[in-house]
Amino acid sequence: MYKDCTYHFGVPCFTVWLTHIVMGLLFIYIGYLLLEGKKVNKWLSVSLIVIGVLAMLYHAHIWYNENNKKNYKKL
């Protein structure tokens, strides 16, 4: 059923879903630490920065490609 499901650039849906689940668990854990007034480890802070930068670059790349497709269709 989901074997043929892919996102941009042929990334399998299962990979995207699993990534979202893992990131959600990470956010829950960090939120719990902050609510309990505990210190967030340095590696958690760095991982949030890396995930944020990767997400921003990936979505900017998709946005750029989609805009170029529209511009080529106008020509």
C-alpha positions in Angstrom: 0.0 0.0 0.0 2.7 2.5 1.0 5.5 0.9 -1.0 5.2 3.4 -3.9 4.7 6.5 -1.7 7.5 9.0 -2.0 8.1 12.7 -1.3 10.3 15.1 -3.1 13.5 13.6 -4.6 12.2 10.1 -4.2 12.4 10.0 -0.4 10.3 7.2 0.9 7.2 8.1 3.0 8.3 5.8 5.7 11.5 7.7 6.2 9.7 11.0 6.4 7.1 9.7 8.9 9.8 8.1 11.1 11.8 11.3 11.1 8.8 13.3 12.2 8.0 10.8 15.0 11.6 10.9 16.2 11.7 14.7 16.1 8.4 14.8 17.9 9.8 12.6 20.7 12.8 14.8 20.9 10.7 17.9 21.3 8.6 16.2 24.0 11.7 15.3 25.9 13.2 18.8 25.7 9.8 20.4 26.6 9.6 18.1 29.7 13.1 19.1 30.8 12.3 22.8 30.5 9.0 22.4 32.4 10.8 20.6 35.2 13.4 23.4 35.4 16.2 21.0 34.4 19.1 22.1 32.3 19.0 21.1 28.6 22.2 19.2 27.6 24.5 20.8 25.1 24.0 17.9 22.6 20.3 18.5 22.6 20.7 22.2 21.9 23.1 21.4 19.1 20.8 18.8 17.6 17.9 21.3 17.6 20.1 23.8 15.7 21.2 21.1 13.2 17.6 19.9 12.6 16.4 23.5 12.2 19.1 24.4 9.7 18.6 21.2 7.7 14.8 21.8 7.6 15.3 25.4 6.6 17.7 24.5 3.8 15.5 21.6 2.5 12.4 23.7 2.4 14.2 26.6 0.8 15.5 24.2 -1.9 12.0 22.9 -2.6 10.6 26.4 -2.7 13.4 27.5 -5.1 12.8 24.5 -7.4 9.1 25.0 -7.5 9.5 28.7 -8.4 11.9 27.8 -11.2 9.4 25.3 -12.6 6.7 28.1 -12.7 9.1 30.5 -14.4 10.1 28.0 -17.1 6.4 27.3 -17.8 5.9 31.1 -18.4 8.6 31.2 -21.1 
